[in-house]
Amino acid sequence: MTHDHHHEVPRLTAEQTAAALAPPAGRNGGDLLIETLHGLGATTVFGLPGQHALGMFDALRRSSLQYVGLRVENNAGFAADAYGRITGEVAPLLLSTGPGALTSLAALQEAAAASAPVLAISSQVPTPGLGGGRHGYLHELRDQQASFRDVVKSVHTVRTASQIPSAIAAAWESALTAPHGPVWVEIPQDVLLAQTSLPVVTAMDATPRELHPRPELIAVAAHRLAQAERPAVIAGGGVVRADASGKLLALAEKLNAPVVTTFGGKGAFPWEHPLSLQSWLEDRHTTDFLEDADVLLVVGSGLGELSSNYHTFKPRGQVIQIEADLGKLESNYAGLGIHADARLALSALLEAVPDVRQDPAAAESVRAVLARVRERIASQDLTLEQEILAAVRAALPDTSPCFWDMTILGYWAWSAFDARQPNTMHSGQGAGGLGYGFPAAIGAAVADRTRPVLAVSGDGGAMYSIAELATARQYDLPVTWLIVDDGGYGILREYMTDAFGEATATELAGPDFVALAESFGVPAVRTTPETVGEDLAKALGTPGPSVVVLPALLRMFAPTHL
């Protein structure tokens, strides 16, 4: 499909022409930026001001955009990431030069791994300081964009005021082209501050090109799936990002194919469906079942370390991989690679696959696999962990999103938590950094204040995000933060003890989280495994931010890939 670029230039009315000829006084480069964001449809921006970026922030005052300021740039990046995941819209992130910009890198890595459309816009040293000369400007880097090139999808540099609208529009389109992802724009301080007589930016078009599958590939894939005796499906984060879970369900039922969701694809397929293998990807019983499929359809997953049970998965059947990220096609397993948006490809397959005979054994084999998984877990004396996870699920409304940090309860949730609706469960598992849960929940609450949002962290990860209690309070956001406190980096403690006989650098002195939250004006409660469900339900049901602290030492289930 080619993009039709033969648009007529719209004619302005006499009134619009008069406005263009006499723009309001007192505008600068920052106004051109903010007007462009508004013209592209942005309603909310995240960020943190700095001296070089003041032109952008001053222009916010003259606009209707909602500004949400966090306390650390990396947390602002996590909030923008979650806003982008929840809404499917671009999340602008305003940053200052040098230290401010660099502090956002880990969040942008997560956005890249999880395909979240974050539009990072940073200031830069004044124009005379560009080009790598060592002029000693505040915040100066020899080549600031070089630090971002390996992390983001695309880099866009501005050198003059006239370049601002087109650069922002190009970055916007890049962020929203499948696969979604973070993009980087930088604008020098003097360009942001210089007065402009350019007219107010009005209509902007940055509609992304749709990524359609090639028809000959769909024909081959449909033929193989129709002929398959034991088809199976692995549904990844791409299904969630493409809003394709309805198409996935229809195709799975048409093929009578069992579906397992990856940890990034939680909620892509109904958990209790007779064909649902759920998401026990770290379990050898699931791995064995998938290896036995004669045709395996992988949708929106690169089958990386976590999704392949740490690269122990060795499929014996034919693999068909639908993936919007070209670099992930066949990157781990050879097969029929289809470079396409998940929804468009599933839609095409649904039309191309004939009605096939139903294999009544499919649902039966799913039940058998799940029973074996349950037996394996049941043999490990892990009732505490399962009861806490069940209590969290019972307390959380079905439509409420939840955001999980890298923490033992979060790793349990990857495999065992029922995300009852698509796009309601997210974690920092793309890049695997600490501190994602709480600032991400803030971003989701900004996107939709009508439903409570849950964040789950360990005490180690919580320390990355404490500053954002001030943000949650300042904007009165409906975020409940569950902190599981085991006095250290619990999973690293387990890894080191297993590998080396004892743990080093994992024990942490921590604050009284209840008193700390209350000092920010955020109500908090200390709970127990027996009362955590009740306390969470109460906190989630109360407007505004809240903290629930659960002192508990949780353990992971045994791995099956060693």
C-alpha positions as CSV (number, residue, x, y, z in Angstrom):
1,M,0.0,0.0,0.0
2,T,1.5,3.3,-1.0
3,H,0.9,6.4,1.0
4,D,-1.0,9.1,-1.0
5,H,1.0,12.2,-0.7
6,H,-0.9,14.2,-3.4
7,H,-2.8,16.4,-1.0
8,E,-4.2,19.7,-2.1
9,V,-2.9,22.6,0.0
10,P,-5.9,23.7,2.0
11,R,-7.0,27.3,1.3
12,L,-7.2,29.6,4.3
13,T,-10.3,31.7,4.9
14,A,-9.8,35.5,4.9
15,E,-9.9,35.5,8.7
16,Q,-7.2,32.7,8.9
17,T,-5.0,34.6,6.4
18,A,-5.3,37.7,8.5
19,A,-4.3,35.8,11.6
20,A,-1.3,34.2,9.8
21,L,-0.1,37.7,8.6
22,A,-0.3,39.2,12.1
23,P,0.7,36.5,14.6
24,P,0.5,37.4,18.3
25,A,3.5,39.2,19.7
26,G,5.8,37.7,22.3
27,R,6.2,34.2,20.8
28,N,9.4,32.3,20.5
29,G,10.8,28.9,19.3
30,G,9.2,27.2,22.3
31,D,5.8,28.4,21.1
32,L,6.4,26.8,17.7
33,L,7.2,23.5,19.4
34,I,4.1,23.6,21.7
35,E,1.8,24.8,18.9
36,T,3.0,21.9,16.8
37,L,2.4,19.3,19.5
38,H,-1.1,20.8,20.0
39,G,-1.7,20.7,16.2
40,L,-0.7,17.0,16.1
41,G,-3.3,16.2,18.8
42,A,-1.2,16.1,22.0
43,T,-3.2,16.9,25.1
44,T,-0.6,16.1,27.8
45,V,3.2,16.5,28.2
46,F,5.5,15.1,30.8
47,G,8.8,16.5,31.8
48,L,11.2,18.3,34.1
49,P,12.5,21.8,33.4
50,G,16.1,23.0,33.1
51,Q,17.8,26.2,32.3
52,H,18.3,25.4,28.6
53,A,14.7,24.2,28.2
54,L,13.0,27.2,29.7
55,G,11.7,28.4,26.3
56,M,9.6,25.2,25.9
57,F,8.3,25.4,29.5
58,D,7.4,29.1,29.2
59,A,5.4,28.4,26.0
60,L,3.3,25.8,27.9
61,R,1.8,28.8,29.8
62,R,0.3,30.1,26.6
63,S,-1.2,26.7,25.6
64,S,-4.0,24.4,26.7
65,L,-1.7,21.4,27.0
66,Q,-1.7,19.7,30.4
67,Y,1.8,19.5,32.0
68,V,2.7,16.8,34.4
69,G,6.1,17.3,36.1
70,L,7.9,14.5,37.8
71,R,10.9,14.8,40.1
72,V,13.5,12.7,38.2
73,E,13.8,12.6,34.4
74,N,13.9,8.8,34.3
75,N,10.7,8.6,36.2
76,A,9.2,11.2,33.8
77,G,10.2,8.8,31.0
78,F,8.5,5.9,32.7
79,A,5.3,7.9,33.2
80,A,5.3,8.9,29.5
81,D,6.0,5.3,28.5
82,A,2.9,4.1,30.4
83,Y,0.8,7.0,29.1
84,G,1.8,5.9,25.6
85,R,1.0,2.2,26.3
86,I,-2.4,2.9,27.8
87,T,-3.6,5.4,25.3
88,G,-1.8,4.3,22.1
89,E,-1.0,8.0,21.6
90,V,2.3,9.8,21.5
91,A,3.5,10.9,25.0
92,P,5.7,14.0,24.7
93,L,8.6,14.2,27.2
94,L,10.3,17.6,27.7
95,L,13.9,17.5,28.9
96,S,16.9,19.7,29.5
97,T,20.4,19.3,28.0
98,G,23.1,17.0,29.3
99,P,22.4,15.6,32.7
100,G,18.6,16.0,32.4
101,A,18.5,14.3,29.0
102,L,20.9,11.5,30.0
103,T,19.0,10.7,33.1
104,S,16.0,9.6,30.9
105,L,18.0,6.9,29.0
106,A,17.0,3.9,31.0
107,A,13.3,4.8,30.7
108,L,13.7,5.3,26.9
109,Q,15.4,1.9,26.7
110,E,12.2,0.4,28.4
111,A,10.0,2.3,25.9
112,A,12.0,0.9,23.0
113,A,11.9,-2.6,24.3
114,A,8.1,-2.4,25.0
115,S,7.2,-0.3,21.9
116,A,5.8,2.7,23.7
117,P,5.5,5.9,21.6
118,V,7.4,8.4,23.7
119,L,8.4,11.7,22.0
120,A,11.5,12.9,23.9
121,I,12.3,16.6,23.2
122,S,15.4,18.0,24.7
123,S,17.1,21.3,24.6
124,Q,20.7,21.5,23.4
125,V,23.6,24.0,24.0
126,P,23.3,27.3,22.1
127,T,24.0,27.0,18.4
128,P,27.5,28.4,18.5
129,G,28.4,25.5,20.9
130,L,27.3,22.7,18.5
131,G,29.7,20.6,16.4
132,G,31.9,19.0,19.1
133,G,34.1,22.0,20.0
134,R,34.9,22.2,23.7
135,H,33.4,25.5,24.5
136,G,32.5,24.8,28.1
137,Y,28.8,25.6,27.9
138,L,26.7,24.5,30.9
139,H,25.5,20.9,30.3
140,E,27.7,20.5,27.2
141,L,28.3,17.1,25.6
142,R,30.5,16.7,22.5
143,D,27.7,14.8,20.7
144,Q,24.5,14.6,22.8
145,Q,22.4,12.7,20.2
146,A,25.1,10.0,20.0
147,S,24.1,8.9,23.5
148,F,20.5,8.3,22.3
149,R,21.0,6.8,18.8
150,D,21.3,3.2,20.1
151,V,18.3,3.5,22.3
152,V,15.6,5.3,20.3
153,K,13.9,4.6,16.9
154,S,15.0,7.9,15.3
155,V,16.9,11.1,16.0
156,H,15.7,14.5,14.7
157,T,17.9,17.6,15.1
158,V,16.7,21.2,14.8
159,R,19.0,24.1,14.0
160,T,16.5,26.9,13.2
161,A,13.0,28.0,14.1
162,S,11.5,27.1,10.7
163,Q,12.7,23.5,11.2
164,I,10.8,22.9,14.4
165,P,7.3,22.0,13.1
166,S,8.5,19.5,10.5
167,A,11.1,17.9,12.8
168,I,8.4,17.3,15.5
169,A,5.9,16.0,12.9
170,A,8.6,13.6,11.5
171,A,9.4,12.3,15.0
172,W,5.7,12.0,15.9
173,E,5.1,9.8,12.7
174,S,8.1,7.7,13.6
175,A,6.9,7.1,17.1
176,L,3.5,5.9,15.9
177,T,4.7,3.8,13.0
178,A,4.5,0.1,13.9
179,P,6.3,-0.9,15.9
180,H,5.7,2.1,18.2
181,G,8.8,3.4,20.0
182,P,10.6,6.3,21.5
183,V,12.1,9.0,19.4
184,W,14.5,11.9,20.1
185,V,14.4,15.6,19.1
186,E,16.9,18.2,20.2
187,I,16.6,22.0,19.9
188,P,19.3,24.5,20.9
189,Q,18.6,26.8,23.7
190,D,18.9,30.0,21.6
191,V,16.5,28.7,19.0
192,L,13.9,28.0,21.7
193,L,14.3,31.5,23.2
194,A,14.6,33.6,20.0
195,Q,11.5,35.6,19.2
196,T,9.6,34.5,16.1
197,S,7.4,36.2,13.6
198,L,6.4,33.0,12.0
199,P,2.6,32.4,11.9
200,V,1.0,30.2,14.6
201,V,1.3,26.5,13.6
202,T,-2.2,25.2,12.8
203,A,-3.0,22.0,10.9
204,M,-0.2,19.3,11.1
205,D,-0.4,15.8,9.6
206,A,1.8,13.1,10.8
207,T,-0.3,10.0,10.0
208,P,1.9,6.9,10.2
209,R,2.0,4.5,7.3
210,E,0.2,1.2,8.0
211,L,2.4,-1.9,7.9
212,H,0.4,-4.4,5.8
213,P,1.5,-8.0,5.4
214,R,2.6,-9.2,1.9
215,P,-0.3,-11.2,0.4
216,E,1.9,-14.1,-0.8
217,L,3.2,-14.6,2.7
218,I,-0.4,-14.6,4.1
219,A,-1.4,-17.2,1.5
220,V,1.5,-19.6,2.5
221,A,0.8,-19.0,6.3
222,A,-2.9,-19.7,5.9
223,H,-2.2,-22.9,3.9
224,R,0.2,-24.2,6.6
225,L,-2.2,-23.3,9.4
226,A,-5.1,-25.0,7.6
227,Q,-3.1,-28.2,7.1
228,A,-1.7,-28.2,10.7
229,E,-2.8,-31.1,13.0
230,R,-1.4,-29.5,16.2
231,P,-1.2,-25.7,15.7
232,A,-0.3,-23.5,18.6
233,V,0.0,-19.7,19.0
234,I,2.4,-17.6,21.0
235,A,1.0,-14.1,21.5
236,G,3.4,-11.3,22.4
237,G,3.3,-7.6,23.3
238,G,2.7,-6.8,19.6
239,V,-0.8,-8.1,19.9
240,V,-1.6,-5.7,22.8
241,R,0.1,-2.7,21.1
242,A,-1.8,-3.3,17.9
243,D,-5.1,-3.7,19.8
244,A,-5.4,-7.1,18.1
245,S,-6.7,-9.4,20.8
246,G,-10.2,-9.7,19.2
247,K,-8.6,-10.8,16.0
248,L,-6.4,-13.3,17.9
249,L,-9.3,-14.8,19.7
250,A,-11.3,-15.2,16.4
251,L,-8.3,-16.9,14.6
252,A,-7.5,-19.2,17.6
253,E,-11.1,-20.4,17.7
254,K,-11.2,-20.9,13.9
255,L,-8.0,-23.0,14.1
256,N,-8.8,-24.5,17.5
257,A,-5.3,-23.6,18.4
258,P,-4.0,-23.3,22.0
259,V,-2.6,-19.9,22.8
260,V,0.1,-18.9,25.3
261,T,0.8,-15.2,26.0
262,T,4.3,-13.9,26.7
263,F,5.0,-11.7,29.7
264,G,4.7,-8.6,27.5
265,G,1.5,-9.9,26.0
266,K,-0.5,-10.4,29.2
267,G,-4.2,-10.0,28.6
268,A,-3.9,-10.6,24.8
269,F,-6.0,-13.8,25.2
270,P,-8.7,-14.6,27.8
271,W,-7.1,-16.4,30.7
272,E,-9.9,-18.9,31.4
273,H,-10.7,-19.7,27.7
274,P,-10.6,-23.4,27.0
275,L,-7.7,-22.8,24.5
276,S,-5.7,-20.6,26.9
277,L,-2.3,-22.0,28.0
278,Q,-2.1,-18.8,30.1
279,S,1.5,-17.5,30.4
280,W,3.6,-20.2,32.1
281,L,6.5,-19.7,29.8
282,E,9.1,-20.5,32.4
283,D,7.6,-23.9,32.8
284,R,9.1,-26.9,30.9
285,H,5.6,-28.4,30.5
286,T,4.6,-25.4,28.4
287,T,7.9,-25.5,26.5
288,D,7.4,-29.2,25.7
289,F,3.9,-28.6,24.5
290,L,5.0,-25.7,22.2
291,E,7.9,-27.8,20.8
292,D,5.4,-30.5,19.8
293,A,3.3,-28.2,17.7
294,D,3.5,-29.0,14.0
295,V,2.8,-25.3,13.1
296,L,3.6,-22.6,15.6
297,L,2.2,-19.1,14.9
298,V,4.2,-16.4,16.8
299,V,2.5,-13.0,16.8
300,G,4.2,-9.8,18.0
301,S,7.1,-11.5,19.8
302,G,10.8,-11.8,19.1
303,L,10.9,-15.0,21.2
304,G,13.7,-13.6,23.3
305,E,15.2,-14.9,26.5
306,L,12.1,-14.9,28.7
307,S,9.7,-16.1,26.0
308,S,11.9,-19.0,25.0
309,N,12.4,-20.3,28.5
310,Y,15.9,-18.9,28.5
311,H,16.7,-20.1,24.9
312,T,16.0,-23.8,25.8
313,F,12.9,-23.8,23.6
314,K,13.6,-25.8,20.4
315,P,10.5,-26.0,18.1
316,R,10.3,-29.1,15.9
317,G,7.4,-27.8,13.7
318,Q,7.2,-25.0,11.2
319,V,7.4,-21.5,12.7
320,I,5.4,-18.6,11.3
321,Q,6.4,-15.2,12.8
322,I,4.4,-12.0,12.5
323,E,6.4,-9.1,13.7
324,A,6.3,-5.4,13.1
325,D,10.0,-4.9,14.2
326,L,12.0,-6.0,11.2
327,G,15.1,-6.7,13.2
328,K,13.3,-9.4,15.2
329,L,12.1,-11.4,12.2
330,E,13.8,-14.8,12.4
331,S,16.3,-13.3,14.9
332,N,16.0,-16.4,17.2
333,Y,14.2,-19.1,15.1
334,A,14.1,-19.7,11.4
335,G,10.7,-19.7,9.9
336,L,8.2,-17.9,7.6
337,G,8.7,-14.2,8.7
338,I,5.9,-11.8,8.0
339,H,6.8,-8.2,8.5
340,A,3.5,-6.6,9.5
341,D,1.4,-5.0,12.2
342,A,-0.2,-7.8,14.3
343,R,-3.8,-6.6,13.8
344,L,-3.5,-6.3,10.0
345,A,-1.8,-9.7,9.7
346,L,-4.2,-11.5,11.9
347,S,-7.1,-9.9,10.1
348,A,-5.7,-11.1,6.7
349,L,-5.1,-14.6,8.1
350,L,-8.6,-14.7,9.5
351,E,-10.0,-14.2,6.0
352,A,-7.5,-16.5,4.2
353,V,-7.7,-19.5,6.5
354,P,-10.6,-21.8,5.5
355,D,-12.9,-23.3,8.1
356,V,-10.9,-26.2,9.4
357,R,-12.0,-29.3,11.2
358,Q,-12.2,-29.0,14.9
359,D,-9.8,-31.1,16.9
360,P,-11.6,-31.8,20.2
361,A,-8.3,-32.9,21.7
362,A,-6.9,-29.3,21.7
363,A,-8.8,-28.1,24.8
364,E,-8.1,-31.4,26.5
365,S,-4.4,-31.1,26.0
366,V,-4.5,-27.5,27.3
367,R,-6.2,-28.8,30.5
368,A,-3.5,-31.5,30.8
369,V,-0.6,-29.1,30.5
370,L,-2.1,-26.6,33.0
371,A,-2.7,-29.5,35.4
372,R,1.0,-30.5,35.2
373,V,2.1,-26.9,35.7
374,R,-0.1,-26.7,38.8
375,E,1.3,-29.9,40.2
376,R,4.9,-28.7,39.8
377,I,4.1,-25.4,41.6
378,A,2.1,-27.3,44.3
379,S,5.1,-29.5,45.1
380,Q,7.2,-26.4,46.1
381,D,5.5,-25.1,49.2
382,L,4.7,-21.7,47.8
383,T,1.2,-21.1,49.1
384,L,2.1,-17.7,50.6
385,E,3.1,-16.3,47.2
386,Q,0.1,-17.7,45.5
387,E,-2.3,-16.4,48.2
388,I,-0.8,-12.9,48.0
389,L,-1.1,-12.8,44.2
390,A,-4.7,-14.0,44.4
391,A,-5.5,-11.3,47.0
392,V,-4.1,-8.6,44.7
393,R,-6.2,-9.9,41.8
394,A,-9.3,-10.0,43.9
395,A,-8.8,-6.4,45.2
396,L,-8.0,-4.9,41.8
397,P,-11.0,-3.9,39.6
398,D,-11.0,-5.7,36.2
399,T,-10.6,-2.4,34.3
400,S,-7.9,-1.0,36.4
401,P,-4.4,-1.1,35.0
402,C,-1.5,-2.4,37.0
403,F,2.2,-1.8,36.7
404,W,4.8,-4.2,38.1
405,D,8.4,-3.4,39.0
406,M,11.2,-6.0,38.7
407,T,10.4,-7.8,42.0
408,I,9.6,-11.3,43.1
409,L,5.8,-10.8,43.2
410,G,6.1,-9.2,39.7
411,Y,7.9,-12.3,38.4
412,W,5.1,-14.4,39.8
413,A,2.6,-12.2,38.1
414,W,4.3,-12.6,34.7
415,S,3.4,-16.3,34.8
416,A,0.4,-16.5,37.2
417,F,-1.6,-13.3,37.2
418,D,-4.8,-13.1,35.2
419,A,-4.9,-9.8,33.4
420,R,-8.6,-9.8,32.8
421,Q,-8.5,-7.3,29.9
422,P,-6.0,-6.5,27.2
423,N,-3.6,-3.6,27.9
424,T,-4.2,-3.6,31.7
425,M,-1.0,-5.3,32.9
426,H,2.5,-3.9,32.3
427,S,5.9,-4.3,33.8
428,G,9.5,-3.1,33.3
429,Q,10.4,-6.5,31.7
430,G,11.3,-5.0,28.3
431,A,14.6,-3.6,29.5
432,G,14.5,-5.0,33.1
433,G,15.5,-1.9,35.0
434,L,14.4,-1.1,38.5
435,G,11.9,1.6,39.5
436,Y,9.3,1.3,36.7
437,G,6.2,0.4,38.6
438,F,5.2,3.6,40.5
439,P,6.1,6.3,38.0
440,A,4.4,4.2,35.2
441,A,1.3,4.0,37.3
442,I,1.3,7.8,37.6
443,G,1.4,8.1,33.8
444,A,-1.5,5.7,33.5
445,A,-3.5,7.6,36.1
446,V,-2.9,10.9,34.2
447,A,-4.3,9.1,31.0
448,D,-7.5,8.1,32.8
449,R,-8.3,9.5,36.2
450,T,-11.7,7.7,36.4
451,R,-10.2,4.3,37.5
452,P,-7.7,3.5,40.2
453,V,-4.3,2.3,39.2
454,L,-2.1,-0.2,41.0
455,A,1.7,-0.2,41.2
456,V,3.7,-3.0,42.8
457,S,7.4,-2.7,43.8
458,G,9.9,-4.3,46.1
459,D,11.6,-2.2,48.7
460,G,14.7,-2.0,46.5
461,G,12.8,-0.8,43.4
462,A,10.6,1.5,45.6
463,M,13.7,3.5,46.6
464,Y,14.2,4.5,42.9
465,S,10.7,6.1,42.9
466,I,10.1,7.6,46.4
467,A,10.4,11.2,45.0
468,E,7.3,10.6,42.9
469,L,5.1,10.4,46.0
470,A,5.3,14.2,45.8
471,T,4.0,14.0,42.2
472,A,1.1,11.7,43.0
473,R,0.1,14.1,45.8
474,Q,0.6,17.3,43.8
475,Y,-1.7,16.1,41.0
476,D,-3.9,14.1,43.4
477,L,-3.7,10.9,41.2
478,P,-5.6,7.7,41.9
479,V,-2.5,5.5,42.4
480,T,-2.2,2.8,45.0
481,W,1.4,1.6,45.6
482,L,1.9,-1.8,47.1
483,I,5.5,-2.1,48.4
484,V,6.6,-5.7,49.3
485,D,9.4,-5.1,51.8
486,D,11.9,-7.9,52.3
487,G,14.8,-5.7,53.4
488,G,16.9,-6.1,50.2
489,Y,17.1,-7.1,46.6
490,G,15.2,-10.3,47.1
491,I,15.7,-12.0,43.7
492,L,19.4,-11.1,43.6
493,R,19.7,-12.6,47.1
494,E,18.1,-15.8,45.7
495,Y,20.3,-15.9,42.6
496,M,23.6,-15.3,44.5
497,T,22.7,-17.8,47.3
498,D,22.0,-20.4,44.6
499,A,25.1,-19.6,42.5
500,F,27.7,-18.8,45.1
501,G,26.4,-20.1,48.5
502,E,25.9,-16.6,49.9
503,A,24.7,-13.2,48.8
504,T,26.7,-9.9,48.6
505,A,25.4,-6.4,48.3
506,T,21.8,-7.4,48.5
507,E,20.9,-6.4,52.1
508,L,19.4,-2.9,52.4
509,A,18.7,-0.6,55.3
510,G,15.4,1.0,54.4
511,P,13.0,3.7,55.6
512,D,9.7,3.3,57.5
513,F,7.7,3.4,54.2
514,V,4.5,4.2,56.0
515,A,5.9,7.2,57.8
516,L,7.7,8.3,54.7
517,A,4.6,8.2,52.6
518,E,2.6,10.1,55.3
519,S,5.3,12.8,55.3
520,F,4.4,13.5,51.7
521,G,0.7,13.7,52.7
522,V,0.0,10.3,51.2
523,P,-2.1,7.9,53.4
524,A,-0.3,4.6,54.1
525,V,-0.9,1.4,55.9
526,R,1.2,-1.5,57.0
527,T,-0.4,-4.8,56.1
528,T,0.1,-8.6,56.5
529,P,-0.4,-11.5,54.0
530,E,-3.7,-12.2,55.7
531,T,-5.0,-8.6,55.4
532,V,-3.3,-7.4,52.2
533,G,-6.4,-8.0,50.0
534,E,-8.7,-6.1,52.3
535,D,-6.2,-3.2,52.7
536,L,-5.6,-2.9,49.0
537,A,-9.3,-2.9,48.1
538,K,-9.9,-0.1,50.6
539,A,-6.9,1.9,49.3
540,L,-8.0,1.4,45.7
541,G,-11.5,2.5,46.6
542,T,-10.4,5.7,48.1
543,P,-9.7,8.7,45.9
544,G,-6.2,10.0,45.6
545,P,-2.8,8.3,46.1
546,S,-2.1,5.7,48.8
547,V,0.6,3.3,49.9
548,V,0.2,-0.2,51.3
549,V,3.4,-1.8,52.8
550,L,3.6,-5.6,53.0
551,P,6.6,-6.8,55.0
552,A,7.1,-10.3,53.5
553,L,9.9,-12.6,52.3
554,L,8.7,-14.2,49.1
555,R,10.4,-16.9,47.1
556,M,10.4,-17.7,43.4
557,F,9.2,-21.0,42.0
558,A,12.1,-23.2,40.8
559,P,13.3,-22.6,37.2
560,T,13.0,-25.3,34.6
561,H,15.6,-24.3,32.1
562,L,18.7,-25.3,34.1
